[in-house]
Amino acid sequence: MKKNLLKLTNDYIFKRTFGYSGTEEVTQVFLRDIMEKEITKIFLNSNPITEKELMDEKVGIMDIKAVQSY
């Protein structure tokens, strides 16, 4: 029996897997593995939209803030 699996390339699925409260450990391991650096702490932003300081700047979205150990 073939199952239809959801793909992490879908923005909604990716955010539900890595960007919600309770998924911090999964996100931390994922970042450590792809960056090949030890991540000591991550913060999931409840309001990820960054404010513009100048009229012609672009708005940024920062879902995750990570702290790397040195």
KAJO-V132022 format. One record per pair of residues at least 24 apart in sequence whose ideal C-beta (glycine too) atoms are under 7 Angstrom apart, sorted by the first residue. I is the first residue (numbers start at 0). J is the second residue. Records with the same first field share a line. If there is no record, write none. Layout:
I->J + J
This chain:
14->62
18->43 + 62 + 63
19->43
26->63
30->65
36->67
37->67 + 68
38->65 + 66 + 67
39->66 + 67 + 68
40->66
41->65
